[in-house]
Amino acid sequence: MAQTDEDPVLTTSEAAQLLGVAISTAQIWMESGALAAWKTPGGHRRVRLSAVRELQLQHSAAAPDGSIVDSDSAAQVAATLPGQALLDTPPEEAFDRLARLAAQVTDCPMALVTVLAPQRQWFKARVGLDLAETPRAWAFCDQAVETGEACEVVDTALDPRFAANPLVTGAPHVRFYAGVALEDAQGRRFGTLCVMDRDPRRLRGREMRALRELAAIATEEAARRGGAG
């Protein structure tokens, strides 16, 4: 997008400064679509000054100088987005343990606690996977989140929904997936507890029941984080 004097392009830091919020809060607003933004080819977020001004007008807590001074405003916006209380937070043993247990009880080499944002899938906990996040378009867990039902894909290479997924065609070469949706304190689905394997397979009844039980615990843990994650 071309730079203009009338409507200059701002960095995330510059936008956050104008809005009077932390950079992480500005990033959440950009991810959610609350603040219209885009990414450069190098992966850096950019936003127009006009978009910042529009967001300022939407908040009754705006100060005379245009900054958002209400310390609760950032939390209020984040709270409207399922899972945002967990997004980009540091690792926590409670979630790490649940991912490890999910891998163990299903005998799967990979397990994740996922949080979905509009443009990406972020991993709160992970076992057997180096990636910290993927584009949202790569997310297997959309199906479970959309329906609220456990999703099991016996062979991703034979499923037209996933056969061309980069996680299937390339490393880590996922051939099996099973996930159970997680909910926040308001009952909104935001991600999954899921397990994956590099070989086609099917979970046994007791393994699926165990995965559901662990997902229920993960949901309880998530609901304690500010009531929104």
C-alpha positions as CSV (number, residue, x, y, z in Angstrom):
1,M,0.0,0.0,0.0
2,A,1.3,3.4,-0.9
3,Q,2.3,5.9,1.7
4,T,0.4,9.2,1.7
5,D,0.8,12.3,3.8
6,E,-2.9,12.4,4.5
7,D,-3.2,8.8,5.7
8,P,0.3,7.6,6.7
9,V,1.2,3.9,7.3
10,L,2.0,3.1,10.9
11,T,3.9,0.3,12.6
12,T,2.3,-1.7,15.4
13,S,4.4,0.2,18.0
14,E,3.3,3.6,16.6
15,A,-0.3,2.5,16.5
16,A,-0.1,1.2,20.1
17,Q,1.4,4.5,21.2
18,L,-1.4,6.5,19.6
19,L,-4.0,4.3,21.2
20,G,-2.4,4.3,24.6
21,V,-2.2,0.5,24.9
22,A,0.5,-2.1,25.0
23,I,1.9,-3.4,21.7
24,S,0.5,-6.9,22.5
25,T,-3.0,-5.4,22.8
26,A,-2.6,-3.6,19.5
27,Q,-1.5,-6.9,18.0
28,I,-4.6,-8.7,19.4
29,W,-6.9,-6.0,17.9
30,M,-5.2,-6.4,14.5
31,E,-5.5,-10.2,14.6
32,S,-9.2,-9.9,15.6
33,G,-10.0,-7.4,12.9
34,A,-10.9,-4.7,15.4
35,L,-8.1,-2.7,14.0
36,A,-7.8,-3.0,10.2
37,A,-4.2,-4.0,9.3
38,W,-2.1,-6.0,7.0
39,K,1.3,-7.7,6.9
40,T,4.3,-6.8,4.8
41,P,6.1,-9.5,2.8
42,G,8.5,-9.6,5.7
43,G,5.7,-10.4,8.2
44,H,5.5,-7.0,9.9
45,R,2.0,-5.6,10.7
46,R,1.1,-2.2,9.3
47,V,-2.0,0.0,9.8
48,R,-3.3,3.2,8.4
49,L,-3.6,6.3,10.6
50,S,-7.3,6.5,9.6
51,A,-7.9,3.0,11.0
52,V,-6.4,4.0,14.3
53,R,-8.6,7.1,14.4
54,E,-11.7,5.1,13.6
55,L,-11.0,2.7,16.5
56,Q,-10.4,5.6,18.8
57,L,-13.9,7.0,17.9
58,Q,-15.5,3.7,18.8
59,H,-14.3,3.9,22.4
60,S,-16.2,6.2,24.7
61,A,-13.2,6.1,27.0
62,A,-11.1,8.1,24.5
63,A,-9.3,11.0,26.1
64,P,-9.3,14.5,24.6
65,D,-5.9,13.9,22.9
66,G,-7.4,10.8,21.2
67,S,-5.6,8.1,23.3
68,I,-7.5,5.4,25.1
69,V,-6.8,5.9,28.7
70,D,-9.2,3.5,30.4
71,S,-7.0,0.7,31.5
72,D,-9.9,-1.8,31.3
73,S,-10.7,-1.0,27.6
74,A,-8.0,-3.4,26.3
75,A,-9.2,-6.2,28.4
76,Q,-12.8,-5.5,27.4
77,V,-12.0,-5.8,23.7
78,A,-9.9,-8.9,24.3
79,A,-12.7,-10.5,26.3
80,T,-15.0,-10.3,23.4
81,L,-12.7,-12.7,21.4
82,P,-12.8,-16.4,22.4
83,G,-9.4,-17.6,23.6
84,Q,-7.7,-14.2,23.6
85,A,-6.8,-14.5,27.3
86,L,-4.5,-17.4,26.4
87,L,-3.2,-16.1,23.1
88,D,0.6,-15.5,23.1
89,T,0.9,-16.1,26.8
90,P,4.0,-17.9,28.3
91,P,4.0,-21.7,28.7
92,E,2.1,-23.1,31.7
93,E,2.7,-26.4,33.3
94,A,-1.0,-27.1,33.6
95,F,-1.4,-27.0,29.8
96,D,1.9,-28.7,29.1
97,R,1.0,-31.6,31.4
98,L,-2.4,-32.0,29.6
99,A,-0.7,-32.2,26.2
100,R,1.8,-34.7,27.5
101,L,-1.0,-36.8,29.0
102,A,-3.0,-36.6,25.7
103,A,0.0,-38.0,23.8
104,Q,0.6,-40.7,26.4
105,V,-3.0,-42.0,26.7
106,T,-3.5,-42.1,22.9
107,D,0.1,-43.3,22.1
108,C,0.5,-40.4,19.6
109,P,3.8,-38.7,19.0
110,M,2.3,-35.2,18.8
111,A,-0.2,-33.3,21.0
112,L,-1.3,-29.7,21.1
113,V,-3.4,-27.2,23.0
114,T,-4.4,-24.8,20.2
115,V,-5.9,-21.3,20.2
116,L,-7.4,-19.9,17.0
117,A,-7.0,-16.3,16.0
118,P,-8.5,-14.9,12.8
119,Q,-5.3,-15.3,10.8
120,R,-3.3,-17.9,12.7
121,Q,-3.4,-21.0,14.9
122,W,-1.2,-20.6,18.0
123,F,-0.1,-23.4,20.3
124,K,-0.4,-22.8,24.1
125,A,1.2,-26.2,24.7
126,R,2.9,-28.7,22.3
127,V,4.5,-32.1,22.4
128,G,6.5,-33.5,19.5
129,L,6.2,-30.4,17.3
130,D,8.7,-27.5,17.0
131,L,6.3,-25.1,15.4
132,A,4.8,-22.4,17.8
133,E,2.0,-21.5,15.4
134,T,0.7,-21.9,11.8
135,P,-1.5,-19.9,9.5
136,R,-5.2,-20.4,10.3
137,A,-5.7,-21.9,6.9
138,W,-3.6,-24.9,8.0
139,A,-5.6,-25.6,11.2
140,F,-7.1,-29.1,11.5
141,C,-9.1,-28.0,14.5
142,D,-11.5,-25.7,12.7
143,Q,-13.9,-28.7,12.3
144,A,-14.1,-29.4,16.0
145,V,-14.4,-25.8,16.9
146,E,-17.2,-25.2,14.4
147,T,-19.3,-28.2,15.3
148,G,-18.4,-28.7,18.9
149,E,-18.0,-32.4,18.2
150,A,-14.8,-34.4,18.5
151,C,-13.1,-34.6,15.1
152,E,-11.1,-37.6,14.0
153,V,-9.4,-37.9,10.7
154,V,-8.2,-41.5,10.1
155,D,-6.0,-40.7,7.1
156,T,-5.4,-37.1,6.2
157,A,-3.9,-38.0,2.8
158,L,-7.2,-39.5,1.8
159,D,-9.4,-36.7,3.1
160,P,-10.0,-34.0,0.5
161,R,-10.2,-31.4,3.3
162,F,-6.6,-32.0,4.4
163,A,-4.8,-33.9,1.7
164,A,-3.1,-30.7,0.3
165,N,-2.4,-29.2,3.8
166,P,1.3,-28.3,4.1
167,L,1.4,-30.1,7.5
168,V,0.4,-33.3,5.6
169,T,2.5,-32.9,2.4
170,G,5.5,-31.7,4.3
171,A,7.0,-31.9,7.8
172,P,5.7,-33.1,10.3
173,H,3.8,-35.2,7.8
174,V,0.6,-35.5,9.8
175,R,-1.5,-38.6,8.7
176,F,-3.8,-38.9,11.6
177,Y,-5.6,-36.2,13.7
178,A,-8.1,-36.2,16.6
179,G,-9.2,-33.1,18.4
180,V,-11.8,-32.0,21.0
181,A,-12.9,-28.4,21.2
182,L,-12.1,-26.2,24.2
183,E,-14.4,-23.5,25.5
184,D,-14.0,-20.3,27.5
185,A,-16.0,-19.3,30.6
186,Q,-18.8,-18.1,28.3
187,G,-19.1,-21.4,26.5
188,R,-17.4,-20.1,23.3
189,R,-15.2,-22.6,21.5
190,F,-11.7,-21.2,20.8
191,G,-9.3,-24.1,20.1
192,T,-8.7,-27.8,20.8
193,L,-6.8,-30.3,22.7
194,C,-5.6,-32.6,19.8
195,V,-3.3,-35.4,19.0
196,M,-1.6,-36.3,15.8
197,D,0.4,-39.2,14.3
198,R,2.5,-39.7,11.2
199,D,0.7,-42.9,10.4
200,P,-3.0,-43.5,9.6
201,R,-4.9,-44.9,12.6
202,R,-8.1,-44.7,14.6
203,L,-8.5,-44.0,18.4
204,R,-10.0,-46.8,20.5
205,G,-13.0,-45.9,22.5
206,R,-11.1,-45.6,25.8
207,E,-8.5,-43.4,24.1
208,M,-11.2,-41.0,22.8
209,R,-12.9,-40.9,26.2
210,A,-9.6,-40.0,27.8
211,L,-9.0,-37.3,25.2
212,R,-12.4,-35.8,26.0
213,E,-11.7,-35.9,29.8
214,L,-8.4,-34.1,29.3
215,A,-10.1,-31.5,27.1
216,A,-12.7,-30.9,29.8
217,I,-9.8,-30.2,32.2
218,A,-8.2,-27.9,29.7
219,T,-11.5,-26.1,29.3
220,E,-11.6,-25.6,33.1
221,E,-8.1,-24.3,33.2
222,A,-8.8,-21.9,30.3
223,A,-11.9,-20.6,32.0
224,R,-9.8,-19.5,35.0
225,R,-7.6,-17.2,32.9
226,G,-9.6,-14.0,33.1
227,G,-12.9,-15.7,32.3
228,A,-12.3,-15.2,28.5
229,G,-9.7,-17.6,27.4
